[in-house]
Amino acid sequence: MDILTIRANLRLTHLEGADLSGAYLQGARNLTAEQLCAVCTLYQAQLDPSLAEQIRQQCPKLLEEPQEYAATQGGWPLFECAL
């Protein structure tokens, strides 16, 4: 089975306040820890190993389950970002 590789170029993409929980970001080009540290959550996001390590060092709380994540509707998390 072939695996689809996503090579999105996220250069200059503004991600402030984004909910990237569960996002598949492996293989994304020009994605930086600085961009990701501005999002609301990266809970269960799939990142390239080197980028995941940078996030663990710079903004580890983003990898944790948001407290409000338990309240869901239709499978989507309902929480507000507290930037």
Backbone hydrogen bonds, N-H to C=O, Kabsch-Sander energy under -0.5 kcal/mol:
donor,donor_aa,acceptor,acceptor_aa,energy
4,L,2,D,-0.5
6,I,4,L,-0.6
7,R,5,T,-0.6
10,L,8,A,-0.8
10,L,29,R,-3.0
13,T,10,L,-1.9
15,L,13,T,-0.7
17,G,38,A,-2.5
18,A,15,L,-2.4
20,L,18,A,-0.9
20,L,41,T,-1.9
22,G,43,Y,-2.0
23,A,20,L,-2.0
25,L,23,A,-0.9
25,L,46,Q,-2.7
28,A,25,L,-1.7
29,R,8,A,-3.4
31,L,28,A,-0.5
32,T,30,N,-0.5
36,L,32,T,-2.1
37,C,33,A,-2.5
38,A,35,Q,-1.2
39,V,36,L,-1.6
40,C,18,A,-2.5
41,T,18,A,-1.1
42,L,62,L,-3.3
45,A,42,L,-2.7
46,Q,23,A,-3.1
47,L,45,A,-0.7
52,A,48,D,-2.7
53,E,49,P,-2.1
54,Q,50,S,-1.6
55,I,51,L,-2.2
56,R,52,A,-2.5
57,Q,53,E,-1.5
58,Q,54,Q,-2.8
59,C,55,I,-2.5
62,L,59,C,-1.5
63,L,60,P,-1.8
64,E,61,K,-1.2
69,Y,66,P,-1.7
70,A,67,Q,-0.7
71,A,68,E,-1.4
72,T,70,A,-0.9
73,Q,76,W,-1.7
76,W,73,Q,-1.5
78,L,71,A,-1.7
79,F,77,P,-0.6
83,L,81,C,-0.7
